[in-house]
Amino acid sequence: MSHQWRISPLIIFFTFFSAPLTSISTSSTSDLFHQWCHHHNKTYSTHEEYLYRLTIFQDNYDYILRHNADSNSSYTLSLNAFADLTHHEFKLARLRGLSASASSGDLIRLNQGSSVVQSSANLPKSLDWRAKGAVTKVKDQGSCGACWAFSATGAMEGINQIVTGSLISLSEQELVDCDRTFNSGCDGGLMDYAYEFVIKNKGIDTEEDYPYKGKASTCNKNKLKTHVVTIDGYNDVPENKEDQLLQAVATQPVSVGICGSERAFQLYSTGIFTGPCSTALDHAVLIVGYDSKDGVDYWIIKNSWGTSWGMDGYMYMARNIGDSNGLCGINMLASYPIKTSPNPPPSPTPKPVKCNLFSWCGEGETCCCATKILGICLKYMCCELNASVCCKDQRHCCPSDYPICDSQRNLCLKQTGNGTLAIQPKKNSSFGRSGGQSRLSQQYF
């Protein structure tokens, strides 16, 4: 279990703090902040920035103390990895991933009203899909507003394990980069549209093969063709029907939208979260089970903010609160994928592209000459774009739809009726390949 800075209303961490929390000195808070920075590997560019973050840390610290001193609260707060952020900064960084239409009433839910398979009377009193091996490790979306992608992959990972017996971590980056018909990458999206994308694409790649970068990039068309896990459809749980949501969760992990914009949500640590919070949906998570404690029913929520938040990345959220919307609107936007057919067989090993007798590039790449003497190429480099244009500087390449290399300004250009459009190459971090060739810089904004 990951270490967290949990605060008791009576004593503070570390034995060298013995004063009551209500009278902690500024110097002691500074020491605590120093220890917190060390634990979370936080550094700041200037001393002024450090002092500014210390002020915010102190304000969050005071807020946590006040909350945790309330013996009637069913949950506690802690100095987690977000304790140096104002609440406004936190919302900008972590709560811009669910499309606005989810809470504005503009969303057309394509499969709304689908029924689920069993009655509530026959459901187990508690269930945890983690214990059944249907939940991958907690992931971290970073400052990219891709919560919708993490919620969707989590639901697909779950149903795939339930049907096939294999737990496979799926690629959020593929959804961020390639699912652009309705979703908007790091600027938000919806789980239903992600399911639609995977169905139309006839599958999705693994996280291992198409790893998460924390930012949107050009869609990797070769990875897009790798169909490791498939789904056959999806269902929308009828809005504000908590009994049907419970039935769905008893069958598999379920994607939901929630409001995560309350300050207590930012600093949540343990226990059953009871709010307060609104129903203005701005975040997507995954329900992976349910249970009850001391007469209070709750959902088990998997978040995508890393393991330093909550209970190693999880939250207990109260259910059956007497509001049809559910706490934080959790009953308003629930959906889950359907899988009935097996996954396709593994793709054949990619065939290399031969550059000459001694050099080759990967499938879908382009051989570009890096060293030429008397018209003979002595060394090749590989451009990760199919049918790309090799630039004369012998270091860059441009995609076929931006075929003009401007090496002096480091741009790829194309002519249109309204003028010239340009994209700028960005240096790739991958160098050196077997077979005597290297990889060209060719990533683009």
Secondary structure, 3 states (H helix, E strand, C coil): CCCCEECCCCCCCCCCCCCCHHHCCHHHHHHHHHHHHHHCCCCCCCHHHHHHHHHHHHHHHHHHHHHHCCCCCCEEEEECCCCCCCHHHHHHHHCCCECCHHHHCCCCCCCECCCCCCCHHHCCCCEECCCCCCCCCCCECCCCECHHHHHHHHHHHHHHHHHHCCCCCECHHHHHHHCCCCCCCCECECHHHHHHHHHHHCCECECCCCCCCCCCCCCCHHHHCCCCECCCEEEECCCCCHHHHHHHHCCCCEEEEECCCCHHHHCEEEEEECCCCCCCCCEEEEEEEEEEECCEEEEEEECCECCCCCECCEEEEECCCCCCCCHHHCCCCEEEEECCCCCCCCCCCCCCEECCCCCEECCCCEEEEEEEECCEEEEEEEECCCCCEECCCCCEEECCCCCEEECCCCEEEEEECCEEEEECEECCCCCCECCCEEECECEEC
